[in-house]
Amino acid sequence: MRASVIIDNHNYAEFLPAAIESALGQTTSAEVIVVDDGSTDRSRDVITEYEGRVRAVLKPNGGQASALNAGFEASAGDVVCFLDADDLLAPTAMEAAIEALASTEAVKAHWPLWLIDRDGVRSGELAPRGELCCGDLRDLVTMRGPGSHSDPPTSGNAWRRGYLESVLPIPLEYRSCADAYLLELAPLFGPIARLPAPQGSYRLHGENGCAGMSFDDRIRHELTLHERNCDAVAAACLRLGIAFDRADWCEDHWSRDLAHCAADIASAVPPGEAFVLVDEDKLSMDGHAGRDAVPFPERDGIYWGRPADDAAAVAELERQRERGLRYMVFAWTAFWWLDHYAGLHRRLRDRGRLKLSTDRARVFALD
Protein backbone atom coordinates (compact mmCIF):
# COMPACT_ATOMS: atom_id res chain seq x y z
CA MET A 1 0.00 0.00 0.00
CA ARG A 2 1.28 3.45 -0.93
CA ALA A 3 1.13 6.41 1.45
CA SER A 4 0.39 10.09 0.92
CA VAL A 5 0.92 12.83 3.49
CA ILE A 6 -0.99 15.99 2.59
CA ILE A 7 0.02 19.09 4.56
CA ASP A 8 -2.57 21.86 4.60
CA ASN A 9 -1.11 25.27 5.34
CA HIS A 10 -2.29 28.84 5.79
CA ASN A 11 0.16 31.37 7.23
CA TYR A 12 2.09 28.83 9.30
CA ALA A 13 5.55 29.52 7.85
CA GLU A 14 6.96 29.37 11.38
CA PHE A 15 5.96 25.72 11.81
CA LEU A 16 5.81 24.47 8.22
CA PRO A 17 9.45 23.28 7.91
CA ALA A 18 9.10 20.97 10.91
CA ALA A 19 5.84 19.53 9.53
CA ILE A 20 7.43 18.90 6.12
CA GLU A 21 10.53 17.31 7.65
CA SER A 22 8.36 15.00 9.75
CA ALA A 23 6.46 13.92 6.63
CA LEU A 24 9.65 13.36 4.65
CA GLY A 25 11.13 11.38 7.53
CA GLN A 26 8.66 8.49 7.41
CA THR A 27 10.07 4.97 7.72
CA THR A 28 7.99 3.91 4.73
CA SER A 29 7.97 5.63 1.36
CA ALA A 30 5.36 8.39 1.26
CA GLU A 31 4.61 11.13 -1.24
CA VAL A 32 4.42 14.52 0.44
CA ILE A 33 2.03 17.15 -0.89
CA VAL A 34 1.95 20.67 0.55
CA VAL A 35 -1.20 22.68 -0.10
CA ASP A 36 -0.83 26.39 0.53
CA ASP A 37 -4.23 27.97 1.00
CA GLY A 38 -3.49 31.55 0.00
CA SER A 39 -0.87 32.36 2.64
CA THR A 40 0.38 35.94 2.96
CA ASP A 41 3.46 35.16 5.06
CA ARG A 42 6.67 33.38 3.96
CA SER A 43 4.98 30.01 3.53
CA ARG A 44 5.48 29.82 -0.22
CA ASP A 45 9.17 30.63 0.15
CA VAL A 46 9.43 27.76 2.61
CA ILE A 47 7.72 25.40 0.16
CA THR A 48 10.10 26.48 -2.63
CA GLU A 49 13.04 25.36 -0.47
CA TYR A 50 11.68 21.79 -0.71
CA GLU A 51 11.32 21.81 -4.49
CA GLY A 52 11.92 18.32 -5.84
CA ARG A 53 11.16 16.68 -2.50
CA VAL A 54 7.50 17.66 -2.13
CA ARG A 55 4.69 18.43 -4.54
CA ALA A 56 3.30 21.94 -4.10
CA VAL A 57 -0.33 22.86 -4.64
CA LEU A 58 -0.68 26.64 -4.50
CA LYS A 59 -4.23 28.03 -4.41
CA PRO A 60 -6.19 31.12 -3.38
CA ASN A 61 -7.54 31.14 0.15
CA GLY A 62 -10.67 29.05 0.39
CA GLY A 63 -10.58 27.45 3.83
CA GLN A 64 -9.48 24.10 5.19
CA ALA A 65 -12.08 22.02 3.33
CA SER A 66 -10.95 23.38 -0.03
CA ALA A 67 -7.29 22.75 0.89
CA LEU A 68 -7.90 19.11 1.83
CA ASN A 69 -9.95 18.58 -1.32
CA ALA A 70 -7.19 20.03 -3.50
CA GLY A 71 -4.52 17.96 -1.78
CA PHE A 72 -6.46 14.74 -2.23
CA GLU A 73 -7.00 15.46 -5.92
CA ALA A 74 -3.22 15.71 -6.32
CA SER A 75 -2.46 12.54 -4.37
CA ALA A 76 -2.14 8.89 -5.37
CA GLY A 77 -1.66 7.05 -2.07
CA ASP A 78 -3.80 4.13 -0.91
CA VAL A 79 -3.50 5.51 2.65
CA VAL A 80 -3.79 9.26 3.14
CA CYS A 81 -2.91 11.40 6.15
CA PHE A 82 -3.91 15.07 6.32
CA LEU A 83 -1.24 16.78 8.42
CA ASP A 84 -1.91 20.28 9.75
CA ALA A 85 1.08 22.52 9.11
CA ASP A 86 1.61 23.27 12.80
CA ASP A 87 1.70 19.57 13.78
CA LEU A 88 4.21 16.74 13.42
CA LEU A 89 4.16 13.07 12.44
CA ALA A 90 6.29 10.49 14.18
CA PRO A 91 8.61 8.65 11.75
CA THR A 92 6.61 5.40 12.11
CA ALA A 93 3.15 6.94 11.65
CA MET A 94 2.43 5.92 8.07
CA GLU A 95 4.12 2.53 8.38
CA ALA A 96 1.96 1.72 11.42
CA ALA A 97 -1.18 3.00 9.70
CA ILE A 98 -0.55 0.93 6.58
CA GLU A 99 0.01 -2.18 8.69
CA ALA A 100 -3.26 -1.60 10.56
CA LEU A 101 -5.31 -0.95 7.43
CA ALA A 102 -3.75 -3.78 5.42
CA SER A 103 -4.81 -6.35 8.01
CA THR A 104 -8.38 -5.09 8.57
CA GLU A 105 -11.38 -3.69 6.71
CA ALA A 106 -11.07 -0.42 8.62
CA VAL A 107 -11.71 2.84 6.79
CA LYS A 108 -9.19 4.66 8.92
CA ALA A 109 -6.49 4.13 11.53
CA HIS A 110 -6.04 6.72 14.24
CA TRP A 111 -3.71 7.40 17.15
CA PRO A 112 -3.22 9.82 20.06
CA LEU A 113 -0.98 12.86 19.65
CA TRP A 114 1.54 14.30 22.09
CA LEU A 115 0.75 17.87 23.11
CA ILE A 116 3.68 20.19 22.41
CA ASP A 117 4.19 23.93 22.81
CA ARG A 118 5.28 26.47 20.22
CA ASP A 119 8.90 25.32 20.57
CA GLY A 120 8.06 21.63 20.27
CA VAL A 121 8.41 20.81 23.99
CA ARG A 122 6.05 18.08 25.19
CA SER A 123 3.72 18.80 28.07
CA GLY A 124 3.34 15.09 28.86
CA GLU A 125 -0.36 15.18 27.93
CA LEU A 126 -2.07 13.54 24.96
CA ALA A 127 -4.82 14.62 22.60
CA PRO A 128 -7.39 13.32 23.14
CA ARG A 129 -6.91 12.47 26.81
CA GLY A 130 -9.41 9.62 26.93
CA GLU A 131 -9.16 6.29 25.13
CA LEU A 132 -9.78 6.44 21.40
CA CYS A 133 -12.70 4.53 19.89
CA CYS A 134 -12.21 1.49 17.68
CA GLY A 135 -14.14 -1.28 15.97
CA ASP A 136 -17.62 -1.18 14.45
CA LEU A 137 -19.33 2.04 15.61
CA ARG A 138 -22.15 2.21 13.06
CA ASP A 139 -24.93 1.37 15.54
CA LEU A 140 -23.57 3.91 18.02
CA VAL A 141 -23.58 6.69 15.42
CA THR A 142 -27.03 5.88 14.05
CA MET A 143 -28.45 5.80 17.58
CA ARG A 144 -26.69 8.82 19.07
CA GLY A 145 -25.53 10.88 16.12
CA PRO A 146 -22.42 13.08 15.74
CA GLY A 147 -20.12 13.51 18.71
CA SER A 148 -20.84 10.02 20.04
CA HIS A 149 -17.30 8.69 19.58
CA SER A 150 -13.79 9.90 20.43
CA ASP A 151 -11.35 10.94 17.71
CA PRO A 152 -7.97 12.70 17.57
CA PRO A 153 -7.41 15.99 15.73
CA THR A 154 -6.77 16.02 11.97
CA SER A 155 -3.12 14.93 12.18
CA GLY A 156 -3.96 11.80 14.17
CA ASN A 157 -5.77 10.01 11.34
CA ALA A 158 -4.80 7.99 8.25
CA TRP A 159 -7.62 7.27 5.79
CA ARG A 160 -8.21 4.47 3.34
CA ARG A 161 -8.39 6.03 -0.11
CA GLY A 162 -11.59 4.19 -1.01
CA TYR A 163 -13.40 5.84 1.89
CA LEU A 164 -12.19 9.30 0.92
CA GLU A 165 -13.30 8.73 -2.67
CA SER A 166 -16.77 7.86 -1.33
CA VAL A 167 -17.27 11.05 0.69
CA LEU A 168 -15.08 13.77 -0.85
CA PRO A 169 -15.19 16.58 -1.72
CA ILE A 170 -15.72 17.97 1.76
CA PRO A 171 -18.46 20.62 1.56
CA LEU A 172 -16.90 24.08 1.48
CA GLU A 173 -19.12 25.14 4.38
CA TYR A 174 -16.53 23.30 6.50
CA ARG A 175 -14.16 26.22 6.07
CA SER A 176 -12.60 25.30 9.43
CA CYS A 177 -12.89 22.00 11.33
CA ALA A 178 -13.02 20.17 7.99
CA ASP A 179 -11.83 17.01 9.72
CA ALA A 180 -15.19 16.85 11.55
CA TYR A 181 -16.91 15.88 8.30
CA LEU A 182 -14.56 12.94 7.73
CA LEU A 183 -14.54 11.86 11.37
CA GLU A 184 -18.32 11.81 11.80
CA LEU A 185 -19.04 9.92 8.56
CA ALA A 186 -16.30 7.30 8.86
CA PRO A 187 -18.11 4.80 11.15
CA LEU A 188 -20.96 4.54 8.64
CA PHE A 189 -18.56 3.22 6.00
CA GLY A 190 -16.56 0.70 8.03
CA PRO A 191 -14.76 -0.10 11.28
CA ILE A 192 -12.08 2.07 12.90
CA ALA A 193 -8.56 0.84 13.71
CA ARG A 194 -6.73 2.20 16.74
CA LEU A 195 -2.98 2.49 17.20
CA PRO A 196 -2.23 2.55 20.95
CA ALA A 197 1.06 4.48 20.77
CA PRO A 198 1.20 8.19 19.89
CA GLN A 199 2.30 8.69 16.29
CA GLY A 200 2.61 12.45 16.17
CA SER A 201 2.36 15.75 17.99
CA TYR A 202 -0.35 18.40 18.25
CA ARG A 203 1.09 21.87 18.73
CA LEU A 204 -0.57 24.34 21.09
CA HIS A 205 0.53 27.88 20.31
CA GLY A 206 -2.42 30.15 21.07
CA GLU A 207 -3.57 30.44 17.47
CA ASN A 208 -5.10 26.98 17.02
CA GLY A 209 -8.56 26.41 15.64
CA CYS A 210 -11.07 29.00 16.80
CA ALA A 211 -8.58 30.95 18.93
CA GLY A 212 -9.41 34.20 17.15
CA MET A 213 -13.11 33.98 18.00
CA SER A 214 -14.74 35.51 21.03
CA PHE A 215 -16.11 33.01 23.53
CA ASP A 216 -19.72 33.68 22.55
CA ASP A 217 -18.89 33.40 18.83
CA ARG A 218 -17.15 30.09 19.53
CA ILE A 219 -20.28 28.67 21.17
CA ARG A 220 -22.36 29.72 18.18
CA HIS A 221 -19.75 28.18 15.87
CA GLU A 222 -19.86 24.86 17.74
CA LEU A 223 -23.66 24.75 17.69
CA THR A 224 -23.63 25.44 13.95
CA LEU A 225 -20.97 22.77 13.40
CA HIS A 226 -23.02 20.22 15.33
CA GLU A 227 -26.07 20.88 13.17
CA ARG A 228 -23.94 20.69 10.03
CA ASN A 229 -22.54 17.34 11.18
CA CYS A 230 -26.06 16.08 11.87
CA ASP A 231 -27.07 17.02 8.33
CA ALA A 232 -24.02 15.27 6.88
CA VAL A 233 -24.52 12.07 8.88
CA ALA A 234 -28.24 11.98 8.07
CA ALA A 235 -27.53 12.41 4.35
CA ALA A 236 -24.96 9.61 4.44
CA CYS A 237 -27.40 7.28 6.23
CA LEU A 238 -30.03 7.93 3.58
CA ARG A 239 -27.51 7.32 0.81
CA LEU A 240 -26.36 4.03 2.37
CA GLY A 241 -29.87 2.86 3.27
CA ILE A 242 -29.12 2.87 7.00
CA ALA A 243 -32.09 3.33 9.32
CA PHE A 244 -31.84 6.22 11.81
CA ASP A 245 -34.03 8.53 13.85
CA ARG A 246 -32.54 11.99 14.05
CA ALA A 247 -34.92 12.87 16.90
CA ASP A 248 -32.98 10.43 19.11
CA TRP A 249 -29.60 11.98 18.41
CA CYS A 250 -27.84 13.72 21.25
CA GLU A 251 -28.16 17.45 21.51
CA ASP A 252 -24.99 19.50 21.60
CA HIS A 253 -24.89 19.30 25.39
CA TRP A 254 -21.29 20.51 25.43
CA SER A 255 -22.04 23.99 24.12
CA ARG A 256 -25.11 24.26 26.33
CA ASP A 257 -23.12 23.26 29.43
CA LEU A 258 -20.36 25.64 28.42
CA ALA A 259 -22.82 28.52 28.19
CA HIS A 260 -24.20 27.72 31.67
CA CYS A 261 -20.68 27.54 33.11
CA ALA A 262 -19.82 30.91 31.56
CA ALA A 263 -22.94 32.47 33.07
CA ASP A 264 -22.00 31.10 36.50
CA ILE A 265 -18.50 32.56 36.24
CA ALA A 266 -19.86 35.92 35.13
CA SER A 267 -22.11 36.02 38.20
CA ALA A 268 -19.20 35.44 40.61
CA VAL A 269 -16.13 37.06 39.01
CA PRO A 270 -16.28 40.85 38.56
CA PRO A 271 -16.07 42.25 35.00
CA GLY A 272 -12.51 42.93 33.90
CA GLU A 273 -11.08 40.57 36.54
CA ALA A 274 -8.74 37.79 35.42
CA PHE A 275 -9.23 34.40 37.03
CA VAL A 276 -7.42 31.07 37.29
CA LEU A 277 -9.33 28.41 35.34
CA VAL A 278 -9.03 24.70 36.08
CA ASP A 279 -10.66 22.91 33.14
CA GLU A 280 -7.96 20.63 31.71
CA ASP A 281 -7.86 22.96 28.69
CA LYS A 282 -11.32 21.89 27.54
CA LEU A 283 -13.34 25.12 27.68
CA SER A 284 -11.23 27.59 25.64
CA MET A 285 -12.77 30.39 27.70
CA ASP A 286 -10.12 33.08 27.38
CA GLY A 287 -11.57 36.59 27.25
CA HIS A 288 -15.16 35.77 28.26
CA ALA A 289 -17.10 39.00 28.80
CA GLY A 290 -13.94 40.95 29.56
CA ARG A 291 -12.58 38.37 31.99
CA ASP A 292 -9.27 36.72 31.08
CA ALA A 293 -8.98 33.04 32.00
CA VAL A 294 -5.49 31.92 33.06
CA PRO A 295 -5.01 28.15 32.54
CA PHE A 296 -3.89 26.08 35.52
CA PRO A 297 -1.09 25.16 35.46
CA GLU A 298 0.32 27.28 32.67
CA ARG A 299 3.53 28.03 30.84
CA ASP A 300 3.59 31.22 28.77
CA GLY A 301 -0.19 31.32 28.93
CA ILE A 302 -0.67 27.75 27.65
CA TYR A 303 -2.10 24.88 29.71
CA TRP A 304 0.76 22.66 30.79
CA GLY A 305 -0.82 19.41 31.95
CA ARG A 306 -1.89 18.09 35.31
CA PRO A 307 0.32 18.92 38.31
CA ALA A 308 2.58 16.04 39.32
CA ASP A 309 1.32 16.13 42.91
CA ASP A 310 -0.25 18.29 45.61
CA ALA A 311 2.94 20.21 46.26
CA ALA A 312 3.20 21.22 42.58
CA ALA A 313 -0.47 22.22 42.51
CA VAL A 314 -0.17 24.36 45.64
CA ALA A 315 3.02 25.98 44.36
CA GLU A 316 1.25 26.93 41.12
CA LEU A 317 -1.67 28.34 43.10
CA GLU A 318 0.64 30.52 45.15
CA ARG A 319 2.47 31.68 42.03
CA GLN A 320 -0.79 32.86 40.51
CA ARG A 321 -1.84 34.48 43.78
CA GLU A 322 1.45 36.41 43.87
CA ARG A 323 0.69 37.62 40.34
CA GLY A 324 -2.40 39.27 41.76
CA LEU A 325 -5.13 36.86 40.67
CA ARG A 326 -8.02 36.86 43.14
CA TYR A 327 -10.33 34.15 41.81
CA MET A 328 -9.94 30.48 40.95
CA VAL A 329 -12.60 28.60 39.00
CA PHE A 330 -13.02 24.83 38.70
CA ALA A 331 -15.14 23.89 35.69
CA TRP A 332 -17.23 20.73 35.84
CA THR A 333 -14.67 18.99 33.61
CA ALA A 334 -12.16 19.17 36.48
CA PHE A 335 -14.30 18.87 39.63
CA TRP A 336 -12.43 15.64 40.39
CA TRP A 337 -9.28 17.71 41.01
CA LEU A 338 -10.76 18.88 44.33
CA ASP A 339 -10.63 15.29 45.58
CA HIS A 340 -7.47 14.18 43.84
CA TYR A 341 -5.44 17.25 44.90
CA ALA A 342 -6.66 17.30 48.48
CA GLY A 343 -3.84 19.56 49.63
CA LEU A 344 -4.76 22.15 47.01
CA HIS A 345 -8.38 22.00 48.14
CA ARG A 346 -7.35 22.50 51.77
CA ARG A 347 -5.24 25.52 50.82
CA LEU A 348 -8.20 27.04 48.99
CA ARG A 349 -10.44 26.55 52.03
CA ASP A 350 -7.82 27.79 54.52
CA ARG A 351 -6.71 30.88 52.59
CA GLY A 352 -9.80 31.62 50.54
CA ARG A 353 -13.52 30.97 50.44
CA LEU A 354 -15.99 29.20 48.19
CA LYS A 355 -17.97 32.00 46.56
CA LEU A 356 -20.14 29.97 44.18
CA SER A 357 -20.95 26.27 43.71
CA THR A 358 -23.16 25.02 40.87
CA ASP A 359 -23.37 21.93 38.68
CA ARG A 360 -20.98 23.57 36.22
CA ALA A 361 -18.58 25.77 38.22
CA ARG A 362 -16.96 26.16 41.65
CA VAL A 363 -15.57 29.64 42.20
CA PHE A 364 -13.09 30.36 45.01
CA ALA A 365 -12.12 33.86 46.11
CA LEU A 366 -8.40 33.70 46.85
CA ASP A 367 -8.26 36.71 49.15
C-alpha positions as CSV (number, residue, x, y, z in Angstrom):
1,M,0.0,0.0,0.0
2,R,1.3,3.4,-0.9
3,A,1.1,6.4,1.5
4,S,0.4,10.1,0.9
5,V,0.9,12.8,3.5
6,I,-1.0,16.0,2.6
7,I,0.0,19.1,4.6
8,D,-2.6,21.9,4.6
9,N,-1.1,25.3,5.3
10,H,-2.3,28.8,5.8
11,N,0.2,31.4,7.2
12,Y,2.1,28.8,9.3
13,A,5.5,29.5,7.8
14,E,7.0,29.4,11.4
15,F,6.0,25.7,11.8
16,L,5.8,24.5,8.2
17,P,9.5,23.3,7.9
18,A,9.1,21.0,10.9
19,A,5.8,19.5,9.5
20,I,7.4,18.9,6.1
21,E,10.5,17.3,7.7
22,S,8.4,15.0,9.8
23,A,6.5,13.9,6.6
24,L,9.7,13.4,4.6
25,G,11.1,11.4,7.5
26,Q,8.7,8.5,7.4
27,T,10.1,5.0,7.7
28,T,8.0,3.9,4.7
29,S,8.0,5.6,1.4
30,A,5.4,8.4,1.3
31,E,4.6,11.1,-1.2
32,V,4.4,14.5,0.4
33,I,2.0,17.2,-0.9
34,V,2.0,20.7,0.6
35,V,-1.2,22.7,-0.1
36,D,-0.8,26.4,0.5
37,D,-4.2,28.0,1.0
38,G,-3.5,31.6,0.0
39,S,-0.9,32.4,2.6
40,T,0.4,35.9,3.0
41,D,3.5,35.2,5.1
42,R,6.7,33.4,4.0
43,S,5.0,30.0,3.5
44,R,5.5,29.8,-0.2
45,D,9.2,30.6,0.1
46,V,9.4,27.8,2.6
47,I,7.7,25.4,0.2
48,T,10.1,26.5,-2.6
49,E,13.0,25.4,-0.5
50,Y,11.7,21.8,-0.7
51,E,11.3,21.8,-4.5
52,G,11.9,18.3,-5.8
53,R,11.2,16.7,-2.5
54,V,7.5,17.7,-2.1
55,R,4.7,18.4,-4.5
56,A,3.3,21.9,-4.1
57,V,-0.3,22.9,-4.6
58,L,-0.7,26.6,-4.5
59,K,-4.2,28.0,-4.4
60,P,-6.2,31.1,-3.4
61,N,-7.5,31.1,0.2
62,G,-10.7,29.0,0.4
63,G,-10.6,27.4,3.8
64,Q,-9.5,24.1,5.2
65,A,-12.1,22.0,3.3
66,S,-10.9,23.4,0.0
67,A,-7.3,22.7,0.9
68,L,-7.9,19.1,1.8
69,N,-10.0,18.6,-1.3
70,A,-7.2,20.0,-3.5
71,G,-4.5,18.0,-1.8
72,F,-6.5,14.7,-2.2
73,E,-7.0,15.5,-5.9
74,A,-3.2,15.7,-6.3
75,S,-2.5,12.5,-4.4
76,A,-2.1,8.9,-5.4
77,G,-1.7,7.1,-2.1
78,D,-3.8,4.1,-0.9
79,V,-3.5,5.5,2.6
80,V,-3.8,9.3,3.1
81,C,-2.9,11.4,6.2
82,F,-3.9,15.1,6.3
83,L,-1.2,16.8,8.4
84,D,-1.9,20.3,9.8
85,A,1.1,22.5,9.1
86,D,1.6,23.3,12.8
87,D,1.7,19.6,13.8
88,L,4.2,16.7,13.4
89,L,4.2,13.1,12.4
90,A,6.3,10.5,14.2
91,P,8.6,8.6,11.8
92,T,6.6,5.4,12.1
93,A,3.1,6.9,11.6
94,M,2.4,5.9,8.1
95,E,4.1,2.5,8.4
96,A,2.0,1.7,11.4
97,A,-1.2,3.0,9.7
98,I,-0.5,0.9,6.6
99,E,0.0,-2.2,8.7
100,A,-3.3,-1.6,10.6
101,L,-5.3,-0.9,7.4
102,A,-3.7,-3.8,5.4
103,S,-4.8,-6.4,8.0
104,T,-8.4,-5.1,8.6
105,E,-11.4,-3.7,6.7
106,A,-11.1,-0.4,8.6
107,V,-11.7,2.8,6.8
108,K,-9.2,4.7,8.9
109,A,-6.5,4.1,11.5
110,H,-6.0,6.7,14.2
111,W,-3.7,7.4,17.1
112,P,-3.2,9.8,20.1
113,L,-1.0,12.9,19.7
114,W,1.5,14.3,22.1
115,L,0.7,17.9,23.1
116,I,3.7,20.2,22.4
117,D,4.2,23.9,22.8
118,R,5.3,26.5,20.2
119,D,8.9,25.3,20.6
120,G,8.1,21.6,20.3
121,V,8.4,20.8,24.0
122,R,6.1,18.1,25.2
123,S,3.7,18.8,28.1
124,G,3.3,15.1,28.9
125,E,-0.4,15.2,27.9
126,L,-2.1,13.5,25.0
127,A,-4.8,14.6,22.6
128,P,-7.4,13.3,23.1
129,R,-6.9,12.5,26.8
130,G,-9.4,9.6,26.9
131,E,-9.2,6.3,25.1
132,L,-9.8,6.4,21.4
133,C,-12.7,4.5,19.9
134,C,-12.2,1.5,17.7
135,G,-14.1,-1.3,16.0
136,D,-17.6,-1.2,14.5
137,L,-19.3,2.0,15.6
138,R,-22.2,2.2,13.1
139,D,-24.9,1.4,15.5
140,L,-23.6,3.9,18.0
141,V,-23.6,6.7,15.4
142,T,-27.0,5.9,14.1
143,M,-28.5,5.8,17.6
144,R,-26.7,8.8,19.1
145,G,-25.5,10.9,16.1
146,P,-22.4,13.1,15.7
147,G,-20.1,13.5,18.7
148,S,-20.8,10.0,20.0
149,H,-17.3,8.7,19.6
150,S,-13.8,9.9,20.4
151,D,-11.4,10.9,17.7
152,P,-8.0,12.7,17.6
153,P,-7.4,16.0,15.7
154,T,-6.8,16.0,12.0
155,S,-3.1,14.9,12.2
156,G,-4.0,11.8,14.2
157,N,-5.8,10.0,11.3
158,A,-4.8,8.0,8.3
159,W,-7.6,7.3,5.8
160,R,-8.2,4.5,3.3
161,R,-8.4,6.0,-0.1
162,G,-11.6,4.2,-1.0
163,Y,-13.4,5.8,1.9
164,L,-12.2,9.3,0.9
165,E,-13.3,8.7,-2.7
166,S,-16.8,7.9,-1.3
167,V,-17.3,11.1,0.7
168,L,-15.1,13.8,-0.9
169,P,-15.2,16.6,-1.7
170,I,-15.7,18.0,1.8
171,P,-18.5,20.6,1.6
172,L,-16.9,24.1,1.5
173,E,-19.1,25.1,4.4
174,Y,-16.5,23.3,6.5
175,R,-14.2,26.2,6.1
176,S,-12.6,25.3,9.4
177,C,-12.9,22.0,11.3
178,A,-13.0,20.2,8.0
179,D,-11.8,17.0,9.7
180,A,-15.2,16.9,11.6
181,Y,-16.9,15.9,8.3
182,L,-14.6,12.9,7.7
183,L,-14.5,11.9,11.4
184,E,-18.3,11.8,11.8
185,L,-19.0,9.9,8.6
186,A,-16.3,7.3,8.9
187,P,-18.1,4.8,11.2
188,L,-21.0,4.5,8.6
189,F,-18.6,3.2,6.0
190,G,-16.6,0.7,8.0
191,P,-14.8,-0.1,11.3
192,I,-12.1,2.1,12.9
193,A,-8.6,0.8,13.7
194,R,-6.7,2.2,16.7
195,L,-3.0,2.5,17.2
196,P,-2.2,2.6,21.0
197,A,1.1,4.5,20.8
198,P,1.2,8.2,19.9
199,Q,2.3,8.7,16.3
200,G,2.6,12.5,16.2
201,S,2.4,15.8,18.0
202,Y,-0.3,18.4,18.2
203,R,1.1,21.9,18.7
204,L,-0.6,24.3,21.1
205,H,0.5,27.9,20.3
206,G,-2.4,30.2,21.1
207,E,-3.6,30.4,17.5
208,N,-5.1,27.0,17.0
209,G,-8.6,26.4,15.6
210,C,-11.1,29.0,16.8
211,A,-8.6,30.9,18.9
212,G,-9.4,34.2,17.1
213,M,-13.1,34.0,18.0
214,S,-14.7,35.5,21.0
215,F,-16.1,33.0,23.5
216,D,-19.7,33.7,22.5
217,D,-18.9,33.4,18.8
218,R,-17.1,30.1,19.5
219,I,-20.3,28.7,21.2
220,R,-22.4,29.7,18.2
221,H,-19.8,28.2,15.9
222,E,-19.9,24.9,17.7
223,L,-23.7,24.8,17.7
224,T,-23.6,25.4,14.0
225,L,-21.0,22.8,13.4
226,H,-23.0,20.2,15.3
227,E,-26.1,20.9,13.2
228,R,-23.9,20.7,10.0
229,N,-22.5,17.3,11.2
230,C,-26.1,16.1,11.9
231,D,-27.1,17.0,8.3
232,A,-24.0,15.3,6.9
233,V,-24.5,12.1,8.9
234,A,-28.2,12.0,8.1
235,A,-27.5,12.4,4.4
236,A,-25.0,9.6,4.4
237,C,-27.4,7.3,6.2
238,L,-30.0,7.9,3.6
239,R,-27.5,7.3,0.8
240,L,-26.4,4.0,2.4
241,G,-29.9,2.9,3.3
242,I,-29.1,2.9,7.0
243,A,-32.1,3.3,9.3
244,F,-31.8,6.2,11.8
245,D,-34.0,8.5,13.8
246,R,-32.5,12.0,14.1
247,A,-34.9,12.9,16.9
248,D,-33.0,10.4,19.1
249,W,-29.6,12.0,18.4
250,C,-27.8,13.7,21.2
251,E,-28.2,17.5,21.5
252,D,-25.0,19.5,21.6
253,H,-24.9,19.3,25.4
254,W,-21.3,20.5,25.4
255,S,-22.0,24.0,24.1
256,R,-25.1,24.3,26.3
257,D,-23.1,23.3,29.4
258,L,-20.4,25.6,28.4
259,A,-22.8,28.5,28.2
260,H,-24.2,27.7,31.7
261,C,-20.7,27.5,33.1
262,A,-19.8,30.9,31.6
263,A,-22.9,32.5,33.1
264,D,-22.0,31.1,36.5
265,I,-18.5,32.6,36.2
266,A,-19.9,35.9,35.1
267,S,-22.1,36.0,38.2
268,A,-19.2,35.4,40.6
269,V,-16.1,37.1,39.0
270,P,-16.3,40.9,38.6
271,P,-16.1,42.3,35.0
272,G,-12.5,42.9,33.9
273,E,-11.1,40.6,36.5
274,A,-8.7,37.8,35.4
275,F,-9.2,34.4,37.0
276,V,-7.4,31.1,37.3
277,L,-9.3,28.4,35.3
278,V,-9.0,24.7,36.1
279,D,-10.7,22.9,33.1
280,E,-8.0,20.6,31.7
281,D,-7.9,23.0,28.7
282,K,-11.3,21.9,27.5
283,L,-13.3,25.1,27.7
284,S,-11.2,27.6,25.6
285,M,-12.8,30.4,27.7
286,D,-10.1,33.1,27.4
287,G,-11.6,36.6,27.2
288,H,-15.2,35.8,28.3
289,A,-17.1,39.0,28.8
290,G,-13.9,40.9,29.6
291,R,-12.6,38.4,32.0
292,D,-9.3,36.7,31.1
293,A,-9.0,33.0,32.0
294,V,-5.5,31.9,33.1
295,P,-5.0,28.1,32.5
296,F,-3.9,26.1,35.5
297,P,-1.1,25.2,35.5
298,E,0.3,27.3,32.7
299,R,3.5,28.0,30.8
300,D,3.6,31.2,28.8
301,G,-0.2,31.3,28.9
302,I,-0.7,27.8,27.6
303,Y,-2.1,24.9,29.7
304,W,0.8,22.7,30.8
305,G,-0.8,19.4,32.0
306,R,-1.9,18.1,35.3
307,P,0.3,18.9,38.3
308,A,2.6,16.0,39.3
309,D,1.3,16.1,42.9
310,D,-0.3,18.3,45.6
311,A,2.9,20.2,46.3
312,A,3.2,21.2,42.6
313,A,-0.5,22.2,42.5
314,V,-0.2,24.4,45.6
315,A,3.0,26.0,44.4
316,E,1.3,26.9,41.1
317,L,-1.7,28.3,43.1
318,E,0.6,30.5,45.2
319,R,2.5,31.7,42.0
320,Q,-0.8,32.9,40.5
321,R,-1.8,34.5,43.8
322,E,1.4,36.4,43.9
323,R,0.7,37.6,40.3
324,G,-2.4,39.3,41.8
325,L,-5.1,36.9,40.7
326,R,-8.0,36.9,43.1
327,Y,-10.3,34.2,41.8
328,M,-9.9,30.5,40.9
329,V,-12.6,28.6,39.0
330,F,-13.0,24.8,38.7
331,A,-15.1,23.9,35.7
332,W,-17.2,20.7,35.8
333,T,-14.7,19.0,33.6
334,A,-12.2,19.2,36.5
335,F,-14.3,18.9,39.6
336,W,-12.4,15.6,40.4
337,W,-9.3,17.7,41.0
338,L,-10.8,18.9,44.3
339,D,-10.6,15.3,45.6
340,H,-7.5,14.2,43.8
341,Y,-5.4,17.3,44.9
342,A,-6.7,17.3,48.5
343,G,-3.8,19.6,49.6
344,L,-4.8,22.1,47.0
345,H,-8.4,22.0,48.1
346,R,-7.4,22.5,51.8
347,R,-5.2,25.5,50.8
348,L,-8.2,27.0,49.0
349,R,-10.4,26.5,52.0
350,D,-7.8,27.8,54.5
351,R,-6.7,30.9,52.6
352,G,-9.8,31.6,50.5
353,R,-13.5,31.0,50.4
354,L,-16.0,29.2,48.2
355,K,-18.0,32.0,46.6
356,L,-20.1,30.0,44.2
357,S,-20.9,26.3,43.7
358,T,-23.2,25.0,40.9
359,D,-23.4,21.9,38.7
360,R,-21.0,23.6,36.2
361,A,-18.6,25.8,38.2
362,R,-17.0,26.2,41.6
363,V,-15.6,29.6,42.2
364,F,-13.1,30.4,45.0
365,A,-12.1,33.9,46.1
366,L,-8.4,33.7,46.8
367,D,-8.3,36.7,49.2
